[in-house]
Amino acid sequence: DYYYAAWQELEYSLKTGASAFQHYHQNNLWKIIDKSSEAAEAFSKAMRNNTAPVVEELLLEYTFPTNGVIADLG
């Protein structure tokens, strides 16, 4: 519900360049996740589901360094 409901505000985002999610919920995603374990679990599940189709190929194709830090900045 957190994410699909915000799609109702897609036109707002297209016109303004601002977050449809934040506009719909009148709050920042991270603040909602911080306050709601249900929202946090939904976010985690969505990220896993988005990654699952490509993670195996990524691990096979990319040689990760043996030291250092890997950060998701997207």
N, C-alpha and C positions, 0 to 999 in steps of 0.2 A: 504493500500500500504506500509506503514512503516514497518509492521511486516511480511507480507507475502513475500515481496521482499527479505527480509534478509534470508529467508529459502534457497535461491539460494546459500548461503554461508555455508550451513550446513557442507559440507565436510571440509571447512576451520576450523570450530569449532572442528570437530572430530579429525582432525590432530594436531591442535595447543592447544586446550583447551580454546582458546580465543573467545570472543563474535562475533558471525556471524553478529549480528545487527550492532555493532560498526564497524566491518570490511567493511560491505556493504555500510553503510552510511558515513563512515569516521568521525563519531562523536558519542558521548556518548548519550544514550537514554534520560537521564535527561536534557541534554543541548538542545536537539531537542524539548522536551516537553516544556521546559522553553521558547523557541522562537516561538513555533507554537501552537496556540490554537486548530488547527485541529488535530495535533498529540496528544495533551493533552486529547482531547475529545475521540479520538480513543483508547487511553490507558485506560481511565476511563471506557469506554464501554466494552472493553475486560475484565477488572478486574471484572466488574459487571456480565458479562456473564459467567465467570469462577466460580464465587462464587454462583450465583443463584441456581444451582442444589443442593447445599449442605447446604445453610444457614439455612433453616427451620429445618432440622434435627440437625444441630449443636446447634441451640438455644434450641431445645428440650432436647438434650442429655447432654449438658455441663452446669454445674452450675457456672456461672460467679460470681466472688466476688462482693460484694456490694460497695467496694471502691478500690482505686488503679488505675493502668494504664494498659490498654490493648494495646499491640504494635504488629504490623505485621512486623516481622523481616525477613521474607522470601523474 
